[in-house]
Amino acid sequence: MKKILILSALSLFSILLSACASPAEAEELSAPSTNFENVIIAEGRLEPIEYTEVAFSASDVIDNVLIAEGQDIAAGELIANLENTAALGAEVKRAESTVLEEVSLAYAALRIAQQRVDNYSIPSKFDGMTPVEAAEAMKIEVDQARADYEPYMGYAKPRGYVKDLKELLDNAWARYNQALE
């Protein structure tokens, strides 16, 4: 801890001394030399004496490069592998046919669903009601039937009045599901 304190004090002291230097000395130190005698400025470009262009005999997509840039290679040495685009093309065709088959199945399911919607007749009980109103009315009926039957739930063999309450609840659920359709 004592060493850190001493180092901090020395650093602060050196900063203060450098700040106390006269402005003339600072200008002399920072002014660049303006002596440009015998100075040559040149620009150039280096080009190799021999160079080689590399080209493949077949056009395709490069899969991987087997050498590093600047590495020496011998004649006939393999420098890159090409992708097998024929296999990839066949895979694309299989995928396209699968997609077309799935789309045609989806259209068939859509046609069947549309026929069901077109042929669905609204029960007379729901005439003049919106779907939301019909569902709400049937929900009230289900809640009432459930409240009536709830005290008797759990009977192993319901008879008479309890059996009628169970049947009313089942029918209310059926009408509620129909209203939801």
URLIN-V634979 format. One line per field, one symbol per residue. ss: DSSP state (A for helix, B for strand, O for the rest). psi: psi as a letter, one per 20 degrees, with the letter a starting at -180 (. if undefined). burial: b if it has 16 or more other C-alpha atoms within 10 Angstrom, else e. A space follows every 10 residues. Layout:
ss = ???
psi = ???
burial = ???
//
This chain:
ss = OAAAAAAAAA AAAAAAAAAO OOAAAAAAAA OOOOOOOOOO OOOOOOOOOO OOOOOOOOOO OBBBBOOOOO OOOOOOOOOB BBOOAAAAAA AAAAAAAAAA AAAAAAAAAA AAAAAAAAAO OOOAAAOOOO AAAAAAAAAA AAAAAAAAAA OOOOOOOOOA AAAAAAAAAA AAAAAAAAAA O
psi = hhgggghggh ggghgghhhj qqhghhhhhi pqpjokqkpp pqqrppqqgq rpppqqiqpa ppgqpirqpi qqqrpiqphq qqqnhghhgh hggggghggh ghghhghghg gghhggghip ppqhhjpiqr hgggggghgg gggghghhhg hjqipgnpqc ghhggggggg hggghghhhh .
burial = eeeeeeeeee eeeeeeeeee eeeeeeeeee eeeeeeeeee eeeeeeeeee eeeeeeeeee eeeeeeeeee eeeeeeeeee eeeeeeeeee eeeeeeeeee eeeeeeeeee eeeeeeeeee eeeeebeeee eeebbebbbe bbeebbebbe eeeeeeeeee ebeebbebbe ebbebbeebe e
//
